[in-house]
Structure formats: C-alpha cells, structure tokens
Amino acid sequence: MQVFRILVGAVRDAIEGAFKAMFGFAGGEVVEMNVRRDHVHPVVMIPPKVAVSELPARLKGQTLIKLFNKFREMKKKPYWGNLFWAKSFYLGTVGLGANVVGSTAAF
C-alpha cells in the first residue's frame, strides 16, 4: 500500500478542527491529538451514549466529507484506491470512572 504524507498545513488544521467539532457536538472532548503526516492519534473522552465501535467509521466519514468540501482538488487524487483513509485502525478504551470513558485511536 502506498502511503501519502499529506496531513500537513491547512489539511492538518482542517482535520484537527473537524475532530474537535465532531466530539464537541457529541458531548465529548479531544483531550490530546497528534496529527502525523500520514495518520492521526486522537485521545478523546466520549459520553456513554456514543458507541465506541462506531467511532472510527463516523470520524473517517465525516472528516472526509469536510476535507473534500474544503479541498476539492483532493477528490481527484487516487488516495488508497480512491479512499482517503486507510481501512485499518487501532482503537483502545480505558475506564476512568463509573461515568467517564477515555479512548485512544489511530487512523
């Protein structure tokens, strides 16, 4: 698989903004975020009403829509078989208390 190292500059900023907006809307919070040139490591707190198993697909889909709307030229490039995000991801959860769950993920 070819790796595209394009998550820099304005694209990086747009991804950070999209993640923070999505978690804020869902009642969660981005605690820490490391956007590398070819992948993202967010550490997030999410409310119990958000299904952890649905989180990666939701994030990938919504950030892709926002990126393609903002950077229309990206739609024309053949990222990962015309997909922007790779199919794989890592997701781990840690219980912090009775009502609080923290998650870490890499996309």
N, CA, C and O atoms as CSV, one atom per row, in Angstrom:
chain,resi,resn,atom,element,x,y,z
A,1,MET,N,N,0.839,-1.180,0.000
A,1,MET,CA,C,0.000,0.000,0.000
A,1,MET,C,C,0.881,1.240,0.000
A,1,MET,O,O,1.819,1.342,0.791
A,2,GLN,N,N,0.588,2.151,-0.860
A,2,GLN,CA,C,1.311,3.403,-0.914
A,2,GLN,C,C,0.814,4.325,0.187
A,2,GLN,O,O,-0.385,4.394,0.458
A,3,VAL,N,N,1.743,5.031,0.818
A,3,VAL,CA,C,1.394,5.960,1.889
A,3,VAL,C,C,1.548,7.382,1.374
A,3,VAL,O,O,2.578,7.734,0.799
A,4,PHE,N,N,0.523,8.194,1.580
A,4,PHE,CA,C,0.546,9.597,1.181
A,4,PHE,C,C,0.712,10.446,2.434
A,4,PHE,O,O,-0.109,10.387,3.350
A,5,ARG,N,N,1.768,11.226,2.464
A,5,ARG,CA,C,2.059,12.049,3.633
A,5,ARG,C,C,1.568,13.477,3.375
A,5,ARG,O,O,2.353,14.378,3.080
A,6,ILE,N,N,0.260,13.656,3.494
A,6,ILE,CA,C,-0.354,14.934,3.115
A,6,ILE,C,C,-1.053,15.644,4.265
A,6,ILE,O,O,-1.627,16.714,4.065
A,7,LEU,N,N,-1.016,15.075,5.457
A,7,LEU,CA,C,-1.716,15.692,6.581
A,7,LEU,C,C,-0.832,16.763,7.222
A,7,LEU,O,O,-0.406,16.642,8.371
A,8,VAL,N,N,-0.575,17.806,6.447
A,8,VAL,CA,C,0.263,18.913,6.888
A,8,VAL,C,C,-0.445,20.230,6.557
A,8,VAL,O,O,-1.372,20.263,5.749
A,9,GLY,N,N,0.004,21.301,7.188
A,9,GLY,CA,C,-0.510,22.636,6.886
A,9,GLY,C,C,-2.003,22.781,7.064
A,9,GLY,O,O,-2.552,22.427,8.108
A,10,ALA,N,N,-2.661,23.303,6.041
A,10,ALA,CA,C,-4.096,23.575,6.106
A,10,ALA,C,C,-4.914,22.286,6.230
A,10,ALA,O,O,-5.968,22.286,6.865
A,11,VAL,N,N,-4.441,21.195,5.634
A,11,VAL,CA,C,-5.155,19.912,5.747
A,11,VAL,C,C,-5.101,19.427,7.193
A,11,VAL,O,O,-6.102,18.956,7.733
A,12,ARG,N,N,-3.944,19.543,7.808
A,12,ARG,CA,C,-3.785,19.161,9.218
A,12,ARG,C,C,-4.723,19.985,10.105
A,12,ARG,O,O,-5.417,19.440,10.963
A,13,ASP,N,N,-4.733,21.282,9.890
A,13,ASP,CA,C,-5.590,22.171,10.676
A,13,ASP,C,C,-7.072,21.822,10.494
A,13,ASP,O,O,-7.845,21.847,11.451
A,14,ALA,N,N,-7.456,21.497,9.258
A,14,ALA,CA,C,-8.850,21.140,8.983
A,14,ALA,C,C,-9.233,19.843,9.688
A,14,ALA,O,O,-10.349,19.722,10.194
A,15,ILE,N,N,-8.328,18.880,9.728
A,15,ILE,CA,C,-8.607,17.615,10.418
A,15,ILE,C,C,-8.761,17.859,11.909
A,15,ILE,O,O,-9.697,17.350,12.526
A,16,GLU,N,N,-7.855,18.630,12.495
A,16,GLU,CA,C,-7.963,18.938,13.927
A,16,GLU,C,C,-9.293,19.624,14.236
A,16,GLU,O,O,-9.973,19.267,15.198
A,17,GLY,N,N,-9.655,20.603,13.421
A,17,GLY,CA,C,-10.912,21.318,13.633
A,17,GLY,C,C,-12.120,20.414,13.495
A,17,GLY,O,O,-13.068,20.512,14.273
A,18,ALA,N,N,-12.089,19.527,12.501
A,18,ALA,CA,C,-13.210,18.613,12.280
A,18,ALA,C,C,-13.364,17.643,13.450
A,18,ALA,O,O,-14.482,17.402,13.907
A,19,PHE,N,N,-12.265,17.090,13.937
A,19,PHE,CA,C,-12.329,16.170,15.074
A,19,PHE,C,C,-12.898,16.876,16.301
A,19,PHE,O,O,-13.791,16.350,16.965
A,20,LYS,N,N,-12.382,18.066,16.603
A,20,LYS,CA,C,-12.844,18.801,17.781
A,20,LYS,C,C,-14.325,19.162,17.662
A,20,LYS,O,O,-15.065,19.072,18.642
A,21,ALA,N,N,-14.757,19.566,16.477
A,21,ALA,CA,C,-16.163,19.912,16.272
A,21,ALA,C,C,-17.058,18.692,16.444
A,21,ALA,O,O,-18.110,18.780,17.078
A,22,MET,N,N,-16.651,17.556,15.884
A,22,MET,CA,C,-17.479,16.350,15.972
A,22,MET,C,C,-17.601,15.856,17.410
A,22,MET,O,O,-18.687,15.480,17.850
A,23,PHE,N,N,-16.500,15.858,18.135
A,23,PHE,CA,C,-16.574,15.396,19.524
A,23,PHE,C,C,-17.341,16.379,20.391
A,23,PHE,O,O,-18.089,15.965,21.276
A,24,GLY,N,N,-17.168,17.667,20.153
A,24,GLY,CA,C,-17.920,18.668,20.903
A,24,GLY,C,C,-19.411,18.532,20.668
A,24,GLY,O,O,-20.198,18.644,21.607
A,25,PHE,N,N,-19.809,18.293,19.431
A,25,PHE,CA,C,-21.217,18.119,19.090
A,25,PHE,C,C,-21.806,16.885,19.779
A,25,PHE,O,O,-22.966,16.887,20.189
A,26,ALA,N,N,-20.995,15.840,19.902
A,26,ALA,CA,C,-21.466,14.591,20.515
A,26,ALA,C,C,-21.377,14.620,22.036
A,26,ALA,O,O,-21.751,13.651,22.696
A,27,GLY,N,N,-20.885,15.723,22.598
A,27,GLY,CA,C,-20.764,15.819,24.051
A,27,GLY,C,C,-19.458,15.264,24.568
A,27,GLY,O,O,-19.323,15.009,25.765
A,28,GLY,N,N,-18.497,15.071,23.689
A,28,GLY,CA,C,-17.191,14.555,24.082
A,28,GLY,C,C,-16.140,15.647,24.029
A,28,GLY,O,O,-16.449,16.834,23.923
A,29,GLU,N,N,-14.881,15.211,24.105
A,29,GLU,CA,C,-13.787,16.178,24.118
A,29,GLU,C,C,-12.526,15.533,23.552
A,29,GLU,O,O,-12.223,14.379,23.857
A,30,VAL,N,N,-11.799,16.273,22.735
A,30,VAL,CA,C,-10.481,15.833,22.286
A,30,VAL,C,C,-9.504,16.278,23.367
A,30,VAL,O,O,-9.260,17.473,23.536
A,31,VAL,N,N,-8.950,15.322,24.092
A,31,VAL,CA,C,-8.029,15.625,25.186
A,31,VAL,C,C,-6.644,15.944,24.637
A,31,VAL,O,O,-5.983,16.883,25.082
A,32,GLU,N,N,-6.224,15.155,23.673
A,32,GLU,CA,C,-4.920,15.346,23.047
A,32,GLU,C,C,-5.008,14.815,21.623
A,32,GLU,O,O,-5.769,13.888,21.346
A,33,MET,N,N,-4.232,15.403,20.727
A,33,MET,CA,C,-4.289,14.961,19.338
A,33,MET,C,C,-2.932,15.142,18.697
A,33,MET,O,O,-2.307,16.196,18.816
A,34,ASN,N,N,-2.484,14.105,18.017
A,34,ASN,CA,C,-1.212,14.140,17.317
A,34,ASN,C,C,-1.486,13.797,15.857
A,34,ASN,O,O,-1.736,12.639,15.522
A,35,VAL,N,N,-1.440,14.796,14.997
A,35,VAL,CA,C,-1.660,14.573,13.573
A,35,VAL,C,C,-0.293,14.406,12.922
A,35,VAL,O,O,0.476,15.361,12.816
A,36,ARG,N,N,-0.001,13.192,12.491
A,36,ARG,CA,C,1.238,12.900,11.786
A,36,ARG,C,C,1.009,13.166,10.301
A,36,ARG,O,O,-0.112,13.479,9.899
A,37,ARG,N,N,2.028,13.048,9.501
A,37,ARG,CA,C,1.898,13.338,8.073
A,37,ARG,C,C,1.003,12.332,7.359
A,37,ARG,O,O,0.459,12.637,6.298
A,38,ASP,N,N,0.841,11.129,7.927
A,38,ASP,CA,C,0.060,10.095,7.238
A,38,ASP,C,C,-0.955,9.384,8.121
A,38,ASP,O,O,-1.597,8.438,7.664
A,39,HIS,N,N,-1.119,9.807,9.366
A,39,HIS,CA,C,-2.132,9.220,10.242
A,39,HIS,C,C,-2.398,10.147,11.429
A,39,HIS,O,O,-1.697,11.139,11.627
A,40,VAL,N,N,-3.417,9.807,12.207
A,40,VAL,CA,C,-3.862,10.657,13.310
A,40,VAL,C,C,-3.963,9.833,14.590
A,40,VAL,O,O,-4.459,8.706,14.575
A,41,HIS,N,N,-3.484,10.408,15.703
A,41,HIS,CA,C,-3.618,9.791,17.018
A,41,HIS,C,C,-4.425,10.718,17.920
A,41,HIS,O,O,-3.847,11.620,18.527
A,42,PRO,N,N,-5.738,10.531,18.031
A,42,PRO,CA,C,-6.501,11.346,18.982
A,42,PRO,C,C,-6.694,10.599,20.304
A,42,PRO,O,O,-6.891,9.384,20.315
A,43,VAL,N,N,-6.638,11.318,21.386
A,43,VAL,CA,C,-7.029,10.789,22.695
A,43,VAL,C,C,-8.278,11.576,23.057
A,43,VAL,O,O,-8.242,12.801,23.170
A,44,VAL,N,N,-9.384,10.860,23.237
A,44,VAL,CA,C,-10.669,11.530,23.398
A,44,VAL,C,C,-11.433,10.998,24.603
A,44,VAL,O,O,-11.229,9.868,25.047
A,45,MET,N,N,-12.306,11.836,25.110
A,45,MET,CA,C,-13.272,11.409,26.118
A,45,MET,C,C,-14.632,11.473,25.442
A,45,MET,O,O,-14.992,12.481,24.835
A,46,ILE,N,N,-15.373,10.395,25.553
A,46,ILE,CA,C,-16.684,10.345,24.913
A,46,ILE,C,C,-17.739,9.972,25.946
A,46,ILE,O,O,-17.455,9.238,26.893
A,47,PRO,N,N,-18.948,10.474,25.764
A,47,PRO,CA,C,-20.020,10.124,26.697
A,47,PRO,C,C,-20.488,8.697,26.443
A,47,PRO,O,O,-20.290,8.170,25.348
A,48,PRO,N,N,-21.097,8.071,27.425
A,48,PRO,CA,C,-21.560,6.685,27.282
A,48,PRO,C,C,-22.559,6.481,26.142
A,48,PRO,O,O,-22.699,5.363,25.646
A,49,LYS,N,N,-23.253,7.533,25.720
A,49,LYS,CA,C,-24.246,7.384,24.658
A,49,LYS,C,C,-23.613,7.149,23.280
A,49,LYS,O,O,-24.304,6.720,22.356
A,50,VAL,N,N,-22.309,7.423,23.129
A,50,VAL,CA,C,-21.610,7.221,21.857
A,50,VAL,C,C,-21.044,5.816,21.821
A,50,VAL,O,O,-20.285,5.431,22.711
A,51,ALA,N,N,-21.400,5.046,20.808
A,51,ALA,CA,C,-20.903,3.678,20.661
A,51,ALA,C,C,-19.451,3.716,20.189
A,51,ALA,O,O,-19.156,4.218,19.104
A,52,VAL,N,N,-18.554,3.186,21.008
A,52,VAL,CA,C,-17.132,3.187,20.683
A,52,VAL,C,C,-16.870,2.447,19.373
A,52,VAL,O,O,-15.993,2.835,18.602
A,53,SER,N,N,-17.624,1.390,19.126
A,53,SER,CA,C,-17.424,0.589,17.917
A,53,SER,C,C,-17.757,1.354,16.634
A,53,SER,O,O,-17.240,1.019,15.568
A,54,GLU,N,N,-18.606,2.369,16.724
A,54,GLU,CA,C,-18.980,3.162,15.556
A,54,GLU,C,C,-18.087,4.381,15.355
A,54,GLU,O,O,-18.162,5.042,14.319
A,55,LEU,N,N,-17.255,4.675,16.326
A,55,LEU,CA,C,-16.451,5.893,16.315
A,55,LEU,C,C,-15.511,6.011,15.112
A,55,LEU,O,O,-15.540,7.046,14.447
A,56,PRO,N,N,-14.687,5.022,14.795
A,56,PRO,CA,C,-13.764,5.187,13.659
A,56,PRO,C,C,-14.468,5.462,12.331
A,56,PRO,O,O,-14.063,6.361,11.595
A,57,ALA,N,N,-15.503,4.708,12.020
A,57,ALA,CA,C,-16.212,4.905,10.750
A,57,ALA,C,C,-16.856,6.289,10.702
A,57,ALA,O,O,-16.828,6.957,9.668
A,58,ARG,N,N,-17.424,6.706,11.803
A,58,ARG,CA,C,-18.070,8.019,11.870
A,58,ARG,C,C,-17.045,9.143,11.666
A,58,ARG,O,O,-17.277,10.076,10.898
A,59,LEU,N,N,-15.915,9.039,12.364
A,59,LEU,CA,C,-14.864,10.052,12.237
A,59,LEU,C,C,-14.295,10.101,10.828
A,59,LEU,O,O,-14.141,11.172,10.242
A,60,LYS,N,N,-13.986,8.929,10.296
A,60,LYS,CA,C,-13.408,8.883,8.957
A,60,LYS,C,C,-14.377,9.452,7.918
A,60,LYS,O,O,-13.976,10.230,7.053
A,61,GLY,N,N,-15.621,9.072,8.002
A,61,GLY,CA,C,-16.609,9.540,7.036
A,61,GLY,C,C,-16.849,11.034,7.120
A,61,GLY,O,O,-16.859,11.722,6.099
A,62,GLN,N,N,-17.042,11.541,8.324
A,62,GLN,CA,C,-17.351,12.963,8.480
A,62,GLN,C,C,-16.156,13.861,8.173
A,62,GLN,O,O,-16.318,14.924,7.574
A,63,THR,N,N,-14.949,13.438,8.582
A,63,THR,CA,C,-13.780,14.265,8.254
A,63,THR,C,C,-13.512,14.251,6.755
A,63,THR,O,O,-13.090,15.262,6.193
A,64,LEU,N,N,-13.748,13.130,6.109
A,64,LEU,CA,C,-13.541,13.053,4.668
A,64,LEU,C,C,-14.467,14.012,3.922
A,64,LEU,O,O,-14.034,14.714,3.008
A,65,ILE,N,N,-15.730,14.039,4.310
A,65,ILE,CA,C,-16.687,14.955,3.682
A,65,ILE,C,C,-16.223,16.399,3.856
A,65,ILE,O,O,-16.234,17.178,2.903
A,66,LYS,N,N,-15.814,16.755,5.080
A,66,LYS,CA,C,-15.361,18.128,5.339
A,66,LYS,C,C,-14.101,18.460,4.546
A,66,LYS,O,O,-13.982,19.555,3.996
A,67,LEU,N,N,-13.158,17.514,4.486
A,67,LEU,CA,C,-11.926,17.770,3.744
A,67,LEU,C,C,-12.181,17.929,2.256
A,67,LEU,O,O,-11.645,18.841,1.627
A,68,PHE,N,N,-13.001,17.042,1.683
A,68,PHE,CA,C,-13.274,17.109,0.252
A,68,PHE,C,C,-14.080,18.353,-0.108
A,68,PHE,O,O,-13.946,18.864,-1.220
A,69,ASN,N,N,-14.904,18.848,0.797
A,69,ASN,CA,C,-15.627,20.093,0.536
A,69,ASN,C,C,-14.689,21.303,0.589
A,69,ASN,O,O,-14.843,22.255,-0.176
A,70,LYS,N,N,-13.730,21.249,1.492
A,70,LYS,CA,C,-12.806,22.376,1.653
A,70,LYS,C,C,-11.666,22.337,0.627
A,70,LYS,O,O,-11.246,23.378,0.121
A,71,PHE,N,N,-11.170,21.134,0.325
A,71,PHE,CA,C,-10.056,20.960,-0.601
A,71,PHE,C,C,-10.537,20.095,-1.762
A,71,PHE,O,O,-10.226,18.906,-1.833
A,72,ARG,N,N,-11.285,20.692,-2.654
A,72,ARG,CA,C,-11.915,19.953,-3.758
A,72,ARG,C,C,-10.915,19.232,-4.659
A,72,ARG,O,O,-11.244,18.199,-5.243
A,73,GLU,N,N,-9.711,19.759,-4.778
A,73,GLU,CA,C,-8.702,19.118,-5.622
A,73,GLU,C,C,-8.295,17.731,-5.092
A,73,GLU,O,O,-7.789,16.901,-5.848
A,74,MET,N,N,-8.516,17.486,-3.795
A,74,MET,CA,C,-8.167,16.193,-3.209
A,74,MET,C,C,-9.048,15.062,-3.742
A,74,MET,O,O,-8.620,13.908,-3.775
A,75,LYS,N,N,-10.258,15.381,-4.155
A,75,LYS,CA,C,-11.164,14.360,-4.697
A,75,LYS,C,C,-10.609,13.723,-5.962
A,75,LYS,O,O,-10.930,12.576,-6.274
A,76,LYS,N,N,-9.791,14.449,-6.679
A,76,LYS,CA,C,-9.274,13.979,-7.956
A,76,LYS,C,C,-8.061,13.070,-7.812
A,76,LYS,O,O,-7.634,12.457,-8.790
A,77,LYS,N,N,-7.501,12.971,-6.614
A,77,LYS,CA,C,-6.287,12.181,-6.410
A,77,LYS,C,C,-6.645,10.768,-5.962
A,77,LYS,O,O,-7.605,10.582,-5.215
A,78,PRO,N,N,-5.892,9.783,-6.408
A,78,PRO,CA,C,-6.208,8.372,-6.108
A,78,PRO,C,C,-5.658,7.885,-4.765
A,78,PRO,O,O,-4.789,7.014,-4.728
A,79,TYR,N,N,-6.157,8.437,-3.685
A,79,TYR,CA,C,-5.693,8.006,-2.369
A,79,TYR,C,C,-6.214,6.622,-2.047
A,79,TYR,O,O,-7.423,6.392,-2.077
A,80,TRP,N,N,-5.329,5.709,-1.742
A,80,TRP,CA,C,-5.667,4.371,-1.260
A,80,TRP,C,C,-6.836,3.759,-2.027
A,80,TRP,O,O,-7.827,3.346,-1.426
A,81,GLY,N,N,-6.724,3.703,-3.317
A,81,GLY,CA,C,-7.817,3.138,-4.115
A,81,GLY,C,C,-9.036,4.034,-4.121
A,81,GLY,O,O,-10.165,3.552,-4.033
A,82,ASN,N,N,-8.816,5.338,-4.224
A,82,ASN,CA,C,-9.868,6.355,-4.195
A,82,ASN,C,C,-10.546,6.490,-2.834
A,82,ASN,O,O,-11.648,7.028,-2.738
A,83,LEU,N,N,-9.904,6.012,-1.808
A,83,LEU,CA,C,-10.352,6.239,-0.433
A,83,LEU,C,C,-9.302,7.114,0.238
A,83,LEU,O,O,-8.108,6.950,-0.013
A,84,PHE,N,N,-9.725,8.024,1.072
A,84,PHE,CA,C,-8.767,8.901,1.731
A,84,PHE,C,C,-8.126,8.211,2.931
A,84,PHE,O,O,-6.901,8.188,3.058
A,85,TRP,N,N,-8.948,7.654,3.804
A,85,TRP,CA,C,-8.446,6.975,5.000
A,85,TRP,C,C,-8.162,5.512,4.684
A,85,TRP,O,O,-8.842,4.906,3.856
A,86,ALA,N,N,-7.172,4.955,5.336
A,86,ALA,CA,C,-6.894,3.529,5.215
A,86,ALA,C,C,-8.033,2.760,5.888
A,86,ALA,O,O,-8.724,3.303,6.751
A,87,LYS,N,N,-8.227,1.515,5.501
A,87,LYS,CA,C,-9.312,0.715,6.075
A,87,LYS,C,C,-9.026,0.312,7.513
A,87,LYS,O,O,-9.954,0.076,8.286
A,88,SER,N,N,-7.769,0.233,7.873
A,88,SER,CA,C,-7.408,-0.242,9.217
A,88,SER,C,C,-7.414,0.904,10.232
A,88,SER,O,O,-7.354,2.080,9.874
A,89,PHE,N,N,-7.487,0.521,11.502
A,89,PHE,CA,C,-7.396,1.482,12.599
A,89,PHE,C,C,-7.111,0.725,13.881
A,89,PHE,O,O,-7.297,-0.490,13.951
A,90,TYR,N,N,-6.662,1.439,14.884
A,90,TYR,CA,C,-6.487,0.882,16.226
A,90,TYR,C,C,-7.387,1.673,17.152
A,90,TYR,O,O,-7.464,2.898,17.061
A,91,LEU,N,N,-8.059,0.977,18.034
A,91,LEU,CA,C,-8.937,1.637,18.995
A,91,LEU,C,C,-8.770,0.946,20.335
A,91,LEU,O,O,-8.927,-0.271,20.432
A,92,GLY,N,N,-8.456,1.702,21.357
A,92,GLY,CA,C,-8.340,1.155,22.703
A,92,GLY,C,C,-9.174,1.984,23.652
A,92,GLY,O,O,-9.330,3.189,23.453
A,93,THR,N,N,-9.712,1.357,24.680
A,93,THR,CA,C,-10.511,2.092,25.660
A,93,THR,C,C,-9.944,1.879,27.054
A,93,THR,O,O,-9.334,0.852,27.350
A,94,VAL,N,N,-10.160,2.877,27.900
A,94,VAL,CA,C,-9.725,2.811,29.284
A,94,VAL,C,C,-10.835,3.393,30.136
A,94,VAL,O,O,-11.283,4.511,29.883
A,95,GLY,N,N,-11.287,2.661,31.136
A,95,GLY,CA,C,-12.298,3.179,32.046
A,95,GLY,C,C,-11.646,4.088,33.071
A,95,GLY,O,O,-10.688,3.693,33.736
A,96,LEU,N,N,-12.160,5.297,33.202
A,96,LEU,CA,C,-11.594,6.256,34.147
A,96,LEU,C,C,-12.456,6.439,35.390
A,96,LEU,O,O,-12.023,7.053,36.365
A,97,GLY,N,N,-13.649,5.920,35.356
A,97,GLY,CA,C,-14.558,6.077,36.484
A,97,GLY,C,C,-15.883,5.453,36.103
A,97,GLY,O,O,-16.029,4.908,35.008
A,98,ALA,N,N,-16.835,5.529,36.990
A,98,ALA,CA,C,-18.128,4.906,36.752
A,98,ALA,C,C,-18.866,5.530,35.565
A,98,ALA,O,O,-19.578,4.825,34.848
A,99,ASN,N,N,-18.710,6.832,35.346
A,99,ASN,CA,C,-19.457,7.511,34.303
A,99,ASN,C,C,-18.602,8.094,33.179
A,99,ASN,O,O,-19.130,8.725,32.263
A,100,VAL,N,N,-17.283,7.886,33.243
A,100,VAL,CA,C,-16.391,8.515,32.277
A,100,VAL,C,C,-15.571,7.440,31.575
A,100,VAL,O,O,-15.019,6.545,32.216
A,101,VAL,N,N,-15.497,7.538,30.243
A,101,VAL,CA,C,-14.691,6.608,29.465
A,101,VAL,C,C,-13.737,7.409,28.618
A,101,VAL,O,O,-14.140,8.385,27.986
A,102,GLY,N,N,-12.467,7.011,28.592
A,102,GLY,CA,C,-11.478,7.656,27.728
A,102,GLY,C,C,-11.087,6.693,26.637
A,102,GLY,O,O,-11.003,5.491,26.889
A,103,SER,N,N,-10.848,7.165,25.451
A,103,SER,CA,C,-10.469,6.318,24.326
A,103,SER,C,C,-9.262,6.897,23.618
A,103,SER,O,O,-9.043,8.109,23.617
A,104,THR,N,N,-8.489,6.020,23.021
A,104,THR,CA,C,-7.390,6.448,22.173
A,104,THR,C,C,-7.521,5.700,20.859
A,104,THR,O,O,-7.918,4.535,20.836
A,105,ALA,N,N,-7.193,6.359,19.784
A,105,ALA,CA,C,-7.347,5.737,18.480
A,105,ALA,C,C,-6.264,6.205,17.536
A,105,ALA,O,O,-5.708,7.290,17.704
A,106,ALA,N,N,-5.965,5.391,16.547
A,106,ALA,CA,C,-5.053,5.784,15.465
A,106,ALA,C,C,-5.717,5.450,14.161
A,106,ALA,O,O,-6.155,4.317,13.965
A,107,PHE,N,N,-5.806,6.406,13.262
A,107,PHE,CA,C,-6.455,6.212,11.965
A,107,PHE,C,C,-5.426,6.360,10.883
A,107,PHE,O,O,-5.750,6.236,9.702
